[in-house]
Amino acid sequence: MRILLINVPHPSIGSRIPDDHLPPLGLLAVGGPLIDDGHDVYLIDGEFGPMSTQAIVAEALGFFPDAVLFGHSGSTSGHPVISEVAHSIAAALPQVHIIYGGVFPTYHWRDILAEEPYVTAIVRGEGEETARRLIAALQNDLHFAEVPGIAYRDINGPHATRQASVIRDLDAYRVGWELIDHARYSYWGGLRAVVVQFSRGCPHLCNYCGQRGFWTRWRYRDPVLFAKELARLYREHDVKVINFADENPTVSKKVWLAFLEALIAENVDLILVGSTRADDIVRDADILHLYKRAGWARFLLGLENTDEKTLELIRKGAATATDREAIRLMRQHGILSMATWVVGFEEETDRDHWRGLRQLLSYDPDQIQMLYVTPHRWTPYFKFAAERRVIQTDRRRWDYKHQVLATRHMPPWRVLLWFKFTEMVLQGRPKAICRVLFHRDAGLRQAMRWYTRMGRRVWPYEIRNFLRDRRLKKGPTVAQFWGAPQDTEEESMSVTRPEHRTSVQKVA
């Protein structure tokens, strides 16, 4: 079959502001197995340009696909764009099969199938094996009911098949790197880059996380094979930057050490960036020098709140003392720290924002990423936010960078002032400016300058959007806007026992 993968142009700030673009890993991960099954697979990446809907449809018509697969990592805010493009393609190619996967459709499959008749089926949960089985069913005219992990429309309306099993061996499915031109993708200030996953899932129970239940349980790739793949991307495609999409790649110290040692043995000059937890950094204090030797340049750390009671409410399982120590250890080993600071978990007051700013200053991170709390109805946190008022009903704005919920004690403009003031103080204090200008590591100095340049572009963009956006004074509640809670469906796939990893034991 002729299969078209489409990465739509995402409306979020993170997609529109940087000059750099990263490859759509999710679509490539689905594309590789489909290529191996003998299908003719082609990718349209609408992020470049960005492409208009008309341009995407025109290129799709030129390929004349049998099936079109959509998916996006920015799932909720990307959904309106996917709907528009999918509707236009279905109108131009009435016989084409529209397949939709990702986090948002995994949980909102009932709404999508009820409201968007052009969607043939939805892939729920991990897509590599499910997409293969679904395409095989289409090719051989088999009934969808026999394909686990999908949702489709029958005579009784939207219907979901049984859950697909968690993929036990992540190395059994390869990423379809041949679908992209590596020269087009960059990060870290123009360096050739890719997005990868060493692991999937997270064992921690943060109740606001929209990813944990999607992946169901933490699993990892063979650390030696994974290191070899990164080295091959460096040697064959001149990839310099590896951006980890993992929620928490460092869960197992034993496994992580095996990967670090394997990558060091490959002797490749890579820059690694990603996310982890502060307590893992503190746990690994004795091997952080290996992090640096392997190429780690920056970790993003989630520091959602300074109030221990709030941390307990959202089940973060972290402590402020641990966060502070993790940043100190990273700086000691020449690794940049980016602190994410999410506001909106409680009905904040000026005092709360002031306390948060003082706490961030005590952490002394190298970089700051401010975000707004954005509830997803499949997470346990949704029930806590269910009665809060929605002030932003444009779902393209539900990207963590726009205020979407009302606060009880201050109007939106005042929240924005605290938001921008916190950024300004953290990035504009003398200590931070000195690091940007005079950091002893030339590579990290260049990276911080690149991030600072992006920040200068984001500022007017955010403020301009705030002034232009229409906000409701008496909007619907979160529950009225999104529907009933789905936390009982949080785990998107059935749980299986993780398989034994002999290679890790040998390396470790």
N, C-alpha and C positions, 0 to 999 in steps of 0.2 A: 504494500500500500504506500501511497504518497502521503507523508505525514508532515504537517507544518507546525512548528513550534513558534509561538509569538510571545515576545516580551514587550508588553505595552509600555508607552512612556508614562512613568509614574509622576503624579502631580506634587509629590512631597518636596520639601526644601532640600533634603539630602540628595535627591536626584537632579534637581534643577540648578542648584548653585555651583557644585564643583565642576571643573573642566574635565575631571577624571570620570571614567565609567568602569564599573566592574562587571564581569560576565554573569549572566543569570544561571547560577549554579543549579537551581532546582530543575530547570528545563533541560540543562545539559545532562544532569543525572538520569533523567527519564529518557533522553535521546540516545545515550550510549547503548543501553540494552535493546532499544528498538532497532538501531542500526545493526547490532549483532544478530537480531532476528531476521535480517534481510530486507527491512523496509527502507524506502528512500526518504530520508529525513532532512529537513531544511529549517534553518532558524532565521526569523526576522527579529532583529533587536530594535524596537521602536524608540529606545532611549537616545539613540544618536539622532541629533537634529534639534529637538525631538521630532519624530515623524508624526505627521497628522494622520487622522483616521483614514482620510482618503488615500494617502500615500501607502499606508499599510495594506488597505484593501486592494489597491492596484498591484502591489507586489505579490500579494497572496493569489490574485487571479492569474498572474503570470506563472505561478508554480502549479496551479490547478490541483489542489490537494484533495485527497479522499477524507482526511480527518484533520482538524485544527485543534491543537492543544494549547490551552492558556494556563498560566500560573504566574504568581508574583510573590516575592518575599514580603513586600509591603501590602499584605493581603487585604486588610479592611479598606484602607484608603485607596487601594488600587482597583477595588471591585467596580466602582462606577465607570472607570475607563475601560476595563475588560468588557463590561456589559455593552458599552457603546460600540467597541470594535467588533465584538462577536456578533452583535445584531446586524451590523453593516455587512460583514462577511457572509452571514447566513442569507441576507437579502440578495447578495450578488451571486452566491452559490447555494441555491436551495437544497441541493442533495448532499452537501458537505456535513460531516458529523462534527459537532462542536463538543469538545471534551474539556472540562474545567477542573483544575486541582489546586491545592494549596490549603493554608490554614482556614481562611474565611469560608470557602465553600465546603470544607469538611464538616463544619458545624451549621452553616446556614443553607444546607442543601434543600431543605423543605421550601424555604422562601424562594430560592433561585429557580427551582424546577416549577414552582407554582406561577411565578411571575415572568419567567423568560423561556417561552416555548421552543426557542431555537436551540437550547442546550440539550444535547443528546444524553449525556451522562456526566456524573461528577465522581472524581477519584477522591476517596476519603482516606486521609492518612498518607503514609509513605507511598510514593508513586511508582518506583521502579518495577516491581513485580506486578502490581495491579494494572498499570498501564499496558504492560505486555499482554496480560490476559484479556483485557478489554479490547485491545486492538485485534487480537486473535479471534475474539468472539465476533467482532464486526466483519473481519475478513472471511470467516467461515460460516457467517449467518447463524450464530449460536445465540441462545437466549441469555439475556443479561443476568437472569436470576442465578446462574451458575458461576458468576464472577464475584468472588468475595471482595469487600472493600469499596463498593461503588454505590451510587444512588442514581435512579433513573425514574422515568415516568411510565406507569402502566395504566390500565383502564380505570383503576381506582385512585389515580393520582400519584404524587411522589412516593417512591418506595426505596428503601435501602436494603441491600443484601447483608448477609452476615459480615461481621468485622473481619478484615484481613489480619493475618498474624504479623507480629513484629518481625522485621527482617533481622535474623540472627547473625548472618555473616555479611557485614557491610562490604567486604572485599569481593563478594560474588557479582557485584554490579559496577561496571566502570563508568566514569564520566565521559561524555562524548566531546572531548576537547577539540576534535576535528571539525566541529560545527562552527567554531569561531576563528576569526583572524586575531591572533594574540597581539598583534601590533596596534590594534584599536583600543585595547583595554589598559587602563593605567590607574595608579593610586599613589599616594605619598608624594605628590608633586610631579607627576608625569612619568613615573617608573612603571614599566610593564608589570601587570598584576593579575592575579586570579583570586577567586574565592574557593575555599575548600572546607571540608568537614572531616575532622579526625574522629569525632564522636557525635552521637545524637542523644538528646534527652538530658535530664538533670535529676539527681536523686533528691534535691531539696524541694520544700513544699511551699514556696512563696505563692500565696493564693491569688495574686494579681497577674501571674505570668501566663501569657497566651500561648507559649510554646511547649511548656512542660508536658501537658496532657496530649498534645499532638504527637509527640515522639514516644510517649508512654513510659519507656524506661531507658536508663543510660546504657549505651553500648559503644564500642570503639572499634576502630579498624586495626589490623595488624600493624604495630608501630614500625616494624622494619620495612614492610611493603609500602606503607604510607610515606616514610622518609625517602624511599627510592623513587616514588612518584613525584615528590616535590623536587628531588634532584634532577629527574628527567625533564620536568618543566623548565628548570633553570638552564640545563645544558642544551636542550633541543629547541626551546622557544624563547630563550633569553628572558624568562620571567624573573623579576627581581623581588617582588613583594607578594607575600602569601597572607591573605586576609582570612582568618579562621571564622567561620560562621557558627561554630559551636556555642551553645549556651554556657558550657562548663567543661572544657577539654581536660582539665587537670584533676578530675574527680579521684582517680586512682594514682597515687604517687608512684607505685611500682610500674604501672603501664606508661605513665608519663615519662618517667626516667628512661624507660626502654626506648621511647621515641626520641628523646633528646640525644641520647648516646648514639642512636642509629643515624640521626641527621648530622651530628658532629662528624661521624665517621665518613659521611658522604663528601665532606669538605667542599661545600657550596656556599657562596656568599649571598645568603638570602636575608631579607628583612621580614620578620614575622610580627603580625599584629592580631589582636583578638580580645576576647573577654574572659574573665574568670572571677572567682570569688576571693575576697581578701583573706579569708581563713585558709585557703589553699596556698596563697603566697606565704603566709606566716608559717604554715606547716612545712613548706619547702625551703625554709631559710638556709638550710645546709647545702642545697643544690641550685640555688639561684645563679651561681656562677656558670652552671651548665645551661640555664635558660639563655644567658647572655651569649655564651659561645655558640649556641645553636642558631642565634640570630634574633632573639626576641627584642623588639624595640619599644613596644607599648602594650599595656593591658588596660582595658576598660573595666572599671570596678563600679558596681551598682551600690551607691550610697544613698538610699532612698529617703532617710529621715534621721534626725538626730535624737528623736524621742524613743527611748527604749520600749515604752508602752505601744507606740505605733509599730515599731519593728516586730513586736510580739503579735500585734493584731494581724499584720499582713503575713506573718509566719516567715519572715525573712531569715531568721536563724542566724543573725549577725550581731556584732557588738561594735560600738563606736571605737573602743580601744583597739580592736583588731583591725578595723579600717585604717586607723592612723598608723599602726605599726606596719601594715602591708605597704603603704605609700613610702614610709621611711626605708624599708628594706629594698624596695624597687629602685629608689633613688640611689641608694648605696651601691647597687649593682649596675647602674647605668641603664635602667629601663624606665621609660616614661609612664606616668600614671594619668589616666583620664578618668575623672570622677563624674559619673552620671548622677544627677540630682533631680529627683522627680517630686514635683509639688502637687498638692491636691488630694493626698490621702485623707486628710482631715479638713475640717472647715477652718483654714488657717486665719490667723490674725496678723497684724503688723509685728507683734511680739514673736510669733512663731517664725516669720521670715527673718527677723533680726537674729534670733537664736540660731537658725539654720546657717545664716551667713557667717556668724562667728565660729560655728562648728567647722564649716568648710575651710575657713582661714586656718584653724588649728590643724586640719588635715594636711594643708599645704600641697594640694595636687598640682601637677604640671599643667594639666588642661582640665577644662570643665565642659560638660555637656548638660544643659538644662532641658528638662522634659516636663510635659504635663501628664498627669495620670489619665489614662484612657481605658475604661473598663470594657472587657469582652464578656459576652453573656455565657460563654462556656467555662469561665473561671469562677472559683468560689468567691472572689472579691466582688463579682457582679451584684451579689445579694446585698453587700454593704452599701453599694452605690445606687441600688435600684430606685430609690425615691429621690435622688438628687435631680435637679433640673438640668436639662440639656439646653445650652445656649447656642450651639452650632449644629445645625441639622444637615449641612453639606458633608456627606460622608467622606468626601475627598480630603477633608480637613482632620479626619480622625487618624493622625499620623504621629502623635506624641509631641508635635511641635506647635500645635494650636490649642487654645483653650476651648474645650468642648463642654465643660460642666460649670455650672454656677457655683460660686462660693457664698456662704451665708454672710460673712462679715465685711466683704469688700467687693466693689464692682470689678468687672474684667480689666479696665484700664489700670486699676491699682495693682492687680496681680501682675500685669505685664510690666509695670514699673519695677516691682520687686524682682521679677524674673530678669530683666535687663540690667538692673542695678547690681544684682549678684554676679552676673557675668562680667560686668565692667570692673567690679572690685577685684574679682579673682584673677582676671586676665590683665588688668591694668596696674596692679600693685607693683612696686619697684622690684621686688624679688622675682616676680614672674617675667617682667620685661627684661631683666638682666639675663635670665635663662634663655630667652628667645634670642637675645643679641650676642651673648658671650658664652653659651654652653661649650664646655671643653670638647664635647664630641661633635664634630662637624656634621655628621649625618643626622644626629638628633636635633642639632641647631637648625638645619635646613628643614626638617620635618615640622618643627614648631613654628617656623616662619610661614611655612605653607598653610598650616592650620590657622594661624593668625590672619593670613590673607583671606582665607575662606570666611572666617568670622566677620571680617569687615564687610564682606558682601552679604552675609546672612542678616546682619543687623537691619539695614534698610529694607530688605526683602520682608522680614517678619513684621516690621512696623507698618510697612505699606499694606501688607495683607490684613493686618489688624484694623487699619483704618477703612479698608475697602469691604471687609467681610460684614455680612449681616448677622447680627446676633439677636436672639430672642430674649426679651425680658421675662416672659412667662412661658417658657417652652415646655415640652412634654417631659415627664420623668424619664429616666434611663430605661426603666421597664416598659413604659409606653412606647418609647422610640424604637427599642430593639426587640421587645417581646419577652417571653417568659425565660427564666434562667435555664441554662443547659449544663450546669456543673455536674449533673449525674451522667452526662455523656462526655465528660472531659477527656477520658482516655479514648483516643480515636481508633486504636487497634487492640486486638486481644493480646494479653500478656503471655509470653512464652519464657521458659527458663533460658538464660543466656548460655551460649555454648562455651565449652572449655577451650582455653587459648594456650596451647602448648608452646607456641613460638615466643609468646611473651615471657614465659617462665625461663626459656633458654637464654633470652637476651638479658632479662633482669637478673 
